[in-house]
Amino acid sequence: MKSRLPGIEEGIMELISKMLHFNPDDRYTAQECIQSKVFDDIRSLDIEKPSPKKVVVNLNIQSQQDAVDALIEEINCLRNH
């Protein structure tokens, strides 16, 4: 994945990798993601509130490669703005 996202910081690459585990039991939860050091500079614990229920996003992803492709597409869109 590093070759498809050149210039991405190691901490961000590690977070993305953990977010993309195909097995949901191994995949980072949203809570684990926001606790990443990647967000230390923007975290504001005094205003952050947990969701009262699980948030589910249906992206119609059928394979691990679909998940990787969707995330890379999103990252590239954010880079261009």
C-alpha positions in Angstrom: 0.0 0.0 0.0 2.9 2.3 0.6 3.7 2.3 -3.1 0.1 3.5 -3.8 0.3 6.3 -1.2 3.8 7.8 -1.5 4.7 10.4 1.1 2.2 9.2 3.7 3.7 9.5 7.2 4.4 6.2 9.0 1.9 6.8 11.8 -0.9 7.4 9.2 0.1 4.4 7.2 -0.1 2.2 10.3 -3.5 3.6 11.2 -4.8 3.0 7.7 -3.4 -0.5 7.7 -5.2 -1.3 11.0 -8.4 0.2 9.7 -8.3 -2.0 6.6 -8.1 -5.4 8.3 -10.6 -7.5 6.4 -11.7 -9.5 9.4 -13.9 -7.1 11.5 -12.6 -8.7 14.7 -9.1 -7.6 13.9 -10.1 -4.2 12.4 -9.7 -1.0 14.5 -12.9 0.3 15.9 -13.7 4.0 15.6 -12.7 4.5 19.2 -9.3 2.9 18.6 -8.8 5.0 15.5 -9.5 8.3 17.2 -7.1 7.3 20.0 -4.3 7.1 17.5 -1.3 9.4 18.0 -2.2 10.7 14.5 -4.9 12.8 16.1 -3.0 14.1 19.1 -2.7 17.6 17.7 -6.4 18.0 17.0 -8.0 16.0 19.8 -10.2 18.0 22.2 -11.3 15.6 24.9 -13.4 18.3 26.6 -15.9 18.4 23.6 -15.6 14.9 22.3 -18.6 12.7 23.1 -19.0 9.0 22.2 -21.9 7.9 20.0 -24.7 6.4 22.0 -24.9 3.5 19.5 -22.7 1.8 17.0 -22.3 3.7 13.7 -22.5 1.5 10.6 -21.4 2.8 7.2 -22.4 0.6 4.2 -19.9 1.2 1.4 -20.8 -2.0 -0.5 -17.3 -3.4 -0.1 -17.0 -7.0 -1.2 -13.3 -7.6 -0.7 -10.3 -6.3 1.1 -9.1 -4.8 -2.2 -12.4 -2.9 -2.5 -11.7 -1.4 0.9 -8.2 -0.5 0.1 -9.3 1.1 -3.2 -12.1 3.1 -1.6 -9.8 4.4 1.1 -7.0 5.3 -1.3 -9.6 7.1 -3.5 -10.8 9.1 -0.5 -7.3 10.0 0.6 -6.4 11.2 -2.9 -9.6 13.3 -3.1 -8.6 14.9 0.2 -5.1 15.6 -1.0 -6.5 17.5 -4.0 -8.6 19.9 -2.0 
